[in-house]
Amino acid sequence: MSFVKKLAGETVIYGLSSILPRIIHYLFFTIYITYRFDDTMQYGIYNDLYAYSTIILVLFLFRMDTAFFRFGSRDDDQEKVFGTALMPVLWIAIVGVTAMYVNAETISGWIAYEHGAYYVKWFAFILGFDAVAGMIYARFRLQSRPYRFLIYKVLNIVITLGLVFLFLEVLPRMGIEWIEVREPIDYVFIANLIASASILLLMLPELLKVKWGFDKVLWKKMLSYAFPLVIVGIAGNINQVFAAPLQKFFLGEDVQQNLAVAGKYMGPAKIALLLNLFTVAFNYAAEPFFFNNVGKENSEKAYGQIMHAFTVVAGVAMMGIVCFQEVAILIIGESYRGPQEIIPILLFAYFFLGLYYNISIWYKLSDKTMYGALISVGGAIITLGISIGFLSKVGYIASAWASLACFTFMVVVGYFLGQKHYPIKYPVKRILKLVGFYAVIMISSISIKEAFDSVWVSLGIGVLLFLGFVTMMYLMENKEIRAYLKTA
């Protein structure tokens, strides 16, 4: 079986296991919250707090999940590797939860929630539970147990959704207010806390199977490998999900007004996030796939083919969203449909992020993770610089341009450093040709649609453009992709 076909199969399986819960979460929370809350500040708070949580989760996990992939795929004693990776995560989680709980008042002041110490306490436990569960999920992935992975992920979402519906719809209709909250969105966080605790309890049998042990020499190697990836994770989350916190502090109005704008911005941003769901599925499958196939015959040639195949598939998905934007925008509530101009910008940003997922594998395979840290920090500096410098001048659109500039920088720098330290032959000219083609189609679609006021006319134009685009893509790429699926 070819590498491309094998990865496509694993992307379907692991993509399903990682994407299905995200799709359920995406559809419910994006649709439900934006339709349920006309006050966009609620959605601003939601995205703001979860942005901080992504960074803290990186610190709690300390990228021991990725270190486990690296050493677990090469060490005969996988149980020893897992035990050595899990122990530090448990200790970090215990210390981290305690520190956040004790210092909740101070931390809530830092993030501009004057009376929000309870947020810090709730998220401390959510993140502690999720960090430990994250190691179990990593074990499922390396052991090729995608269905067990999927069951727990979906169950987490189902519990969360059920509780949110109970708290916001069922109990109020029964006249029951079982807990007093400051903001209606707080019920979502409570549901998350209960779900995270429940999943970890259900995972206890998996933890009891662990052969507890700690290899100090191995741990030092894993720490040396993982530390730069922690920097990558922190910087990466600043680049991907930190728009709401940056807008909260730098849009120029008071915090509540800024959170309302951030909530309005995040509505259309979730439309562009549809493309990112695909890239996440690819990354979930690709990371263990690349580690398991490193050094095999034709593996490096296959990496280039996979990059090209990704460019084709992601391009079709991106153009589909642009051409049918009039339909896609209905996913979000009417109060959130204003800033639609950010969608094409963010689509290209997430497309480049997907390319970077492909390119960045070189520093993980060659154990030169510090380069990944430097690239991500460079991207974060760009994100922060553009956001801080331009949010107060041009408004929320600065966040979209910051994302595009950041990921473009990371792809370019990552490619050239990779060619120097771990050369992989990518079909660069072909990929650049496709990128240019996508840009032409996207600009044409936007320009033509702007000439018409009718939604139906715009949608008809989108259908014709997409059909023409798919036809052109088939003529241009059909033979190449077929060849990838048959060989190497």
Protein Blocks (a to p, Z undefined) as FASTA:
>chain_A
ZZklmmmmmmmmmmmmmmmmmmmmmmmmmmmmmmmpmblmlmmmmmmmmmmmmmmmmmmn
nommmmmmmmmmmpmblmlmmmmmmmmmmmmmmmmmmmmmmmmmmmmmmnopaklmmmmm
mmmmmmmmmmmmmmmmmmmmmnopaklmmmmmmmmmmmmmmmmmmmmmmmmmnopafbcc
fbfklmmmmmmmmmmmmmmmmmmmmmmmpccdddfklmmmmmmmmmmmmmmmmmmmmmmm
mmmmmmmmmnopafklmmmmmmmmmmmmmmmmmmmmmmmmmmmmmmmmmmmmgoiahklm
mmmmmmmmmmmmmmmmmmmmmmmmmmmmmmpcfklmmmmmlmmmmmmmmmmmmmmmmmmm
mmmmnopaklmmmmmmmmmmmmmmmmmmmmmmnommlmmmmmmmmmmmmmmmmmmmmmmm
occdddfklmmmmmmmmmmmmmmmmmmmmmpcbfklmmmmmmmmmmmmmmmmmmmmmmmm
mmmmmgZZ
